[in-house]
Amino acid sequence: MENNTSLQQQLLEAGVHFGHLKKKWNPKMLPYIFAEKKGIHIIDLNKTVEGLEEAASAMKSIAKSGKKIMFVATKKQAKEIVTEAARRVNMPFVTERWLGGMLTNFNTVRKSVKKMQSIEKMLNDGTLDSITKKERLTLTRDRDKMEKVLGGISQISRVPAALFLVDIGHEHIALSEARRLNITTFGMVDTNCDPNKVEFSIPANDDATKSIAIITNYITAAIAEGLAERQAEKEEETEETEEQDTRDMKFDDGADDGGERRRGNSPAGGKGRSAAGPQKRRVAGPGQGSRGPGGARR
């Protein structure tokens, strides 16, 4: 309870509770509105804490499973905050411009990313030293332009498992593509948006820098915990595998030594015994009596 109280206090100080003007509100946000003050809706921070904790728990489990969460925030006041947070947990991000089809036409976008990476490689390894200065400048500009838009997704090879949107109204194209592909969506939802468009809605002020920062940092911390737990599990599995291999090696060595000792004590290796083992005495049958000196039967 104390943690929730302190979190509510931090959200209050960051201005997370300030919504839009009453005339701009979306009626579907009614359950998340606490009151109206001077024509401005006030968001219920209890609902914000519930949504934030639920979203953080879901993101933690996604990160723990090894899947990627893409951060999307092309608003001016959110670019730097989201870029820094996404890089901190090594997640893809889009903070400049959302290209149409970035998810639904992902293969074509990957081709552009590979082209950018090939230009970068050629510029660095000296392959383009023989070209003219103007051609090199053109390639450099093309590389910079693609890096600005595609740099945040250059390390992913498949569609991410989830999207975190700072303003679902502003990022409606990304949201529609994610919904078409059944990708899990998380979003900061202000009083002028429809919270039902995202699976995990966080009612909060999506215009103030402090509000965006506190929500994004809280979610980033949860993702970092999930990644740390995943790493710890991998280390435990590696240690268990190494211990099992060591036990198997010891068992195999013991079995070999025992086999050699058994072979050394076998009758075939015993002293004074023939390899074929003890000879049986031949006993004459009833019709096979011993013969005398004259060959006559006794």
C-alpha positions in Angstrom: 0.0 0.0 0.0 2.9 2.3 0.8 4.4 1.7 -2.6 1.1 2.6 -4.3 0.8 5.7 -2.2 4.3 6.9 -3.1 3.7 6.1 -6.7 0.5 8.1 -6.7 2.4 11.0 -5.2 5.0 10.8 -7.9 2.4 10.7 -10.6 0.6 13.7 -9.0 3.8 15.7 -8.9 4.5 14.8 -12.5 1.1 16.1 -13.6 -0.1 12.8 -14.9 -3.7 13.6 -13.7 -4.2 16.5 -16.0 -6.5 15.7 -18.9 -7.8 17.7 -21.8 -10.6 20.3 -22.0 -14.1 19.0 -21.3 -15.2 19.8 -24.9 -12.5 17.5 -26.3 -13.2 14.5 -24.1 -14.1 11.0 -25.3 -17.1 9.6 -23.5 -15.5 6.2 -23.3 -12.9 7.7 -20.8 -15.7 8.4 -18.3 -14.6 5.5 -15.9 -11.1 7.0 -15.7 -12.1 10.6 -15.0 -12.1 11.7 -11.3 -13.5 15.2 -11.6 -13.7 18.3 -13.7 -11.9 21.5 -12.6 -12.1 24.8 -14.5 -13.2 23.0 -17.7 -10.4 20.5 -17.5 -10.9 16.8 -16.8 -8.9 15.3 -13.9 -7.8 11.7 -14.4 -8.3 9.2 -11.5 -4.7 8.3 -10.4 -6.0 5.1 -8.8 -7.0 3.9 -12.2 -3.6 5.1 -13.6 -1.8 3.0 -11.0 -3.9 -0.1 -11.7 -3.3 0.2 -15.5 0.4 1.0 -15.1 1.0 -2.0 -12.8 -1.0 -4.3 -15.1 0.9 -3.1 -18.2 4.3 -3.3 -16.4 3.6 -6.9 -15.3 2.6 -7.9 -18.9 5.6 -6.3 -20.4 7.9 -8.0 -17.8 6.6 -11.4 -18.9 7.0 -10.6 -22.6 10.6 -9.5 -22.0 11.3 -12.6 -19.9 10.1 -14.8 -22.7 12.7 -13.2 -25.0 10.3 -11.3 -27.3 10.7 -7.7 -28.4 8.5 -4.7 -27.5 8.6 -1.7 -29.9 8.3 1.8 -28.5 6.5 4.3 -30.7 6.5 8.0 -29.9 6.8 10.5 -32.7 5.6 13.5 -30.6 8.2 16.2 -30.1 8.1 16.1 -26.3 8.4 12.3 -26.1 11.2 11.6 -28.7 14.3 11.9 -26.5 12.7 10.2 -23.5 11.5 7.2 -25.4 14.7 6.8 -27.4 16.8 6.8 -24.3 14.5 4.3 -22.5 14.3 1.9 -25.4 18.1 1.9 -25.9 18.5 1.2 -22.1 16.7 -2.1 -22.5 17.8 -2.8 -26.1 14.3 -2.6 -27.6 13.3 -1.3 -31.0 11.8 2.2 -31.2 10.3 4.6 -33.7 10.5 8.3 -32.7 10.8 10.2 -36.0 8.2 9.1 -38.5 6.0 6.0 -38.7 6.4 4.6 -42.2 3.1 3.2 -43.6 3.4 -0.6 -43.6 6.3 -0.8 -41.1 4.5 -3.8 -39.6 2.1 -5.0 -42.3 4.8 -4.8 -45.0 7.8 -5.7 -42.8 9.7 -7.6 -45.4 10.0 -4.4 -47.6 11.1 -2.4 -44.6 13.8 -5.0 -43.9 15.1 -4.5 -47.4 15.5 -0.8 -46.7 17.3 -1.6 -43.5 19.7 -4.0 -45.2 20.4 -1.3 -47.9 21.2 1.2 -45.1 23.5 -1.3 -43.4 25.3 -2.2 -46.7 26.0 1.5 -47.4 27.3 2.0 -43.9 29.6 -1.0 -44.3 30.9 0.2 -47.7 31.6 3.7 -46.3 33.6 2.3 -43.4 35.6 -0.5 -45.0 37.0 1.7 -47.8 35.1 0.0 -50.7 33.9 3.4 -51.9 37.2 5.2 -51.8 37.5 5.2 -55.6 34.2 7.0 -56.2 33.9 10.8 -56.7 33.4 13.1 -53.8 29.9 14.0 -54.9 28.8 10.4 -55.1 30.1 9.7 -51.7 28.3 12.7 -50.3 25.0 11.5 -51.9 25.4 8.0 -50.4 26.2 9.6 -47.0 23.0 11.7 -47.1 20.9 8.7 -48.1 22.4 6.7 -45.2 21.7 9.5 -42.7 18.1 9.9 -43.9 17.4 6.1 -43.6 19.3 6.0 -40.2 17.0 8.7 -38.9 13.8 6.8 -39.7 15.0 3.1 -39.5 17.8 3.3 -37.1 15.6 2.2 -34.1 14.5 -1.0 -35.8 17.7 -2.0 -37.5 18.4 -4.8 -35.0 15.1 -6.7 -35.3 14.6 -9.5 -37.9 10.9 -10.1 -37.2 7.7 -8.3 -36.2 7.8 -7.4 -32.5 5.5 -9.1 -30.0 4.1 -5.9 -28.6 3.8 -2.1 -29.1 4.0 0.7 -26.5 2.4 3.9 -27.8 2.7 7.2 -26.0 -0.3 8.8 -27.6 -2.7 6.3 -29.3 -4.6 9.1 -31.1 -1.4 10.5 -32.6 0.0 7.0 -33.5 -3.3 5.7 -35.0 -1.5 4.3 -38.1 0.8 2.2 -35.9 -2.1 1.1 -33.8 -4.2 0.0 -36.7 -1.3 -2.1 -38.2 -0.7 -3.7 -34.8 -4.4 -4.6 -34.4 -4.5 -6.0 -37.9 -1.6 -8.4 -37.1 -3.0 -9.2 -33.6 0.1 -7.6 -31.9 -0.4 -6.8 -28.2 -0.7 -3.1 -27.6 0.1 -0.9 -24.6 -0.7 2.8 -24.6 -0.9 6.1 -22.7 -4.5 7.2 -23.0 -5.6 10.8 -22.4 -9.1 11.9 -21.9 -9.6 12.6 -25.7 -8.9 9.0 -26.7 -10.7 5.7 -26.8 -9.1 3.3 -24.2 -10.8 0.3 -25.8 -8.5 0.5 -28.9 -5.5 -0.9 -26.9 -5.4 -4.0 -24.8 -3.5 -2.4 -21.9 -4.5 1.2 -21.4 -2.7 3.6 -19.0 -4.9 6.6 -18.4 -2.4 9.5 -18.2 -1.4 12.9 -19.5 0.4 12.2 -22.8 1.4 15.8 -23.5 3.6 16.7 -20.5 7.3 15.7 -20.6 7.4 14.7 -16.9 4.3 12.6 -17.3 5.7 10.7 -20.3 9.0 10.3 -18.5 7.6 8.8 -15.3 5.3 6.3 -17.2 8.0 5.3 -19.6 10.7 4.8 -17.0 8.4 2.7 -14.8 7.6 0.4 -17.8 11.3 0.3 -18.7 12.3 -0.8 -15.2 9.8 -3.7 -15.4 11.2 -4.7 -18.8 14.7 -4.6 -17.3 13.6 -6.9 -14.5 12.2 -9.4 -17.0 15.4 -9.4 -18.9 17.5 -9.9 -15.7 15.3 -12.9 -14.7 15.7 -14.4 -18.1 19.5 -14.0 -17.9 19.5 -15.6 -14.4 17.5 -18.6 -15.6 19.9 -19.1 -18.6 22.9 -19.1 -16.2 21.2 -21.6 -13.9 20.4 -23.9 -16.8 24.0 -23.6 -18.0 25.3 -24.5 -14.5 23.0 -27.5 -14.2 24.1 -28.7 -17.7 27.7 -28.4 -16.7 27.2 -30.3 -13.4 25.2 -33.0 -15.2 28.1 -33.4 -17.8 30.6 -33.6 -15.0 28.6 -36.3 -13.2 28.2 -38.3 -16.4 32.0 -38.1 -17.1 32.7 -39.4 -13.5 30.2 -42.2 -14.0 31.8 -43.2 -17.3 35.3 -43.2 -15.8 34.2 -45.3 -12.9 32.5 -47.8 -15.2 35.7 -48.2 -17.3 37.8 -48.8 -14.2 35.4 -51.4 -12.9 35.4 -53.2 -16.2 39.2 -53.3 -16.4 39.3 -54.7 -12.8 36.8 -57.4 -13.7 38.7 -58.3 -16.8 41.9 -58.6 -14.8 40.3 -61.0 -12.3 38.6 -63.2 -14.9 39.5 -66.9 -15.2 41.0 -66.2 -18.7 43.5 -63.9 -17.1 44.1 -66.0 -14.0 47.5 -67.5 -13.3 48.1 -71.2 -14.0 44.7 -71.6 -15.8 44.2 -72.2 -19.5 42.2 -69.9 -21.6 39.7 -72.5 -22.2 39.0 -73.1 -18.5 39.2 -76.4 -16.6 39.1 -79.7 -18.6 36.4 -82.2 -17.9 37.4 -85.9 -17.3 36.1 -88.3 -19.9 34.1 -91.1 -18.4 33.6 -94.3 -20.4 30.1 -95.3 -21.1 28.5 -98.7 -20.5 29.5 -100.1 -23.8 33.0 -98.7 -23.9 35.1 -100.7 -21.4 38.8 -100.3 -21.3 40.9 -102.8 -23.4 43.6 -105.1 -22.1 47.0 -105.7 -23.5 45.7 -108.0 -26.2 43.0 -105.7 -27.2 40.4 -108.0 -25.7 37.7 -106.5 -23.7 37.8 -107.0 -20.0 
